[in-house]
Structure formats: structure tokens, C-alpha cells
Amino acid sequence: MNPVRLDSFDVFVSIVRCGGFRAAALERGVSSSALSQTVNALEETLGIRLLNRTTRSVSPTEAGKRLLERLAPALSDIRLAIAEVDELRDTPSGTLRINAPAPAVDHFLCPLAFDFMDAYPEVSIEIISDAAVIDIVEQGFDAGVRFGKQLAQDMIALPLGPPLRYAIVASPDYVEKHGQPKVPHDLVSHDCIKRRFPGGTLVTWRFADGNEEIELTPKGRLMVSSAHNELQAALAGKGIAHIFDDYAKPHILNGGLVELLSDWSPTLPHWFLYYPSRRLPSATMRAFLDYVRRYDWRART
């Protein structure tokens, strides 16, 4: 049996419902002969007559009646499903899934998502914190957050939040016991809190003062895998930490941490929210992208 075109069934149902080829043709905006050819092809494919035709009327055969009983509810469900898809396309609703590293989630994505959910009550958001570079399409995400150099070429990206800055910090107790480094190279004689990315790469520490740039691999007894644990260790006096300024700032202000080598801390590019260029964004995704573009980060800070 040759494959059956699904639109042929819709034509068959229309002819029976309208009571003839001419009325169905007017409803569908096509010619009667085109509908007749469609039904002839359907009957030939199925190997059975579906309609009794006379010069005055058209009625379903016994086979046509049985097929109609099955088709009508199924076609109704299909139309309903298409209508629901159209509604999703036009109205922000449903779930938005985003993958992002923890620092981006903590300081940018969560505040943004909370405000967006207030603006769009029909939208749900799922945020997965993950620093690994992944294929967001393959893993079912609508968007991701990474630095620009980590993005695939077939992605569309827009800035998320202001530029970033790393801070070198330690607890007052640690500074009192071990002293303050004056230049980045002094860190080789200090106990630095090391951090490893999920892929296994050790985080290097970068510094800049005018035209001079320095990159160091930290030395120390403690190794962690998250900025939260690195901050926790610094507050406990276990060494010098290299963390985003957003994590350190509250503790610097309340005296829990002391900032070191502040003149050597370079400004970094901001995060990027990215999504696949080959996929048509849903109404929810379009609304979210517009919201990101209009978001006032200075007011939020």
C-alpha cells in the first residue's frame, strides 16, 4: 500500500459533512475536480470505495461510515493540538528551560527570572546550574548562559548583565597571620584556595595593571569545585580566594573579608544569554529575550 496523505482524510470528512463536492470545494477554496482527484487517490490507496456518488448526491459507503467514525474525533484532536501550539506561539506560557553556570545563576539569571515570572504569570522557568559546556539543543534547553568565547557559531547571543570583575579576598584573621600580598607574584608564598571546573581544568588567576598582564596557577592545600565553597573557605580563614566581586562584596562591606590586590583586578566581559539560530523562538522565548534587552541592571543592583 502506498503512503496515505493525512490531508486526504480531512478532504473526505469535509465532503461528507458538506454533503457534496461542490459545497466542500467552496468551503475549502479549491475546485470540485481537485477534491474528486484527492478522494479517488485515497480510495485507490485503501483499495475500497468510500463514497457513493450520483449526479444529485454524495453519501458514504459502509466502509466510509466506519472510517468517518474513527476520523472525525482524531481530526478534531489534531485541530485542537494545532490550536494549542498556535496559542503557545502567540501567548507567553509554558516552561522555559535555561542552563547556566552557578555565578551567572546567582547574580544575574535568578533575579531576572524572578522579575520575568512576576510579569508573565503563565510562564514557568526551570534553571539548571551547570558550568560544563553542553549542547543546549540536544539536552532540551531553550537557552544557555556562557562567556562569549564558549559559544558555538550557530548561536545567537545577547549580553546578560554588566561587565564582571574578580576579587582576591581573605579573612581578616588570615591577613593578620600571613600578611598581605603586594603584587600577584607574592601569592606563591600564600595558601590559595584552588577551584577546579567540572571538566577537570584548574581555574587560573589572571591579573592586569595597565599594560602588564599576569596569569598564575594558584598553590594551596584546599581544592573545591564551586564558588560557594571557595567563599565559605575564605570566610573560615583557610586561605586566599579568587571569586567574582558579586560574591565577595557583601562580606567586604560587613568586614568578613578583606580585598587584596584590588589595583590588579581586571574588568571581564559580561555573560551572554544564547539560543540556537536555527530554531524559531516561541512566544515565551521572544518575550524573555525582549525582557533581557530592556532589563535595568543598575536599578536591580
Buried (B, 14 or more C-beta within 10 A) or exposed (E): EEEEEEEBBBBBBBBBEBEBBBBBBEEBEEEBEEBBEBBEBBBEBBEEBBBEBEEEEBEBBEBBEEBBEEBBEEBEEBEEEEEEEEEBEEBBBBEBBBBBBBBBBBBBBBBBBEBBBEEBEEBEBEBBBBBEBBEBBEEEBBBBBBBEEEBBEEBBBEBBBBEBBBBBBBBEEBBEEBEBBEEBEEBEEBBBBBBEEEEEEEBEBBBBBEEEEBEBEBEBEBBBBBBBBBBBBBBEBBBBBBBBBBBBBEBBEEEBBBBBBEEBBEEBEBBBBBBBEEEEBBBBBEBBBEBBEEBEBEEEE
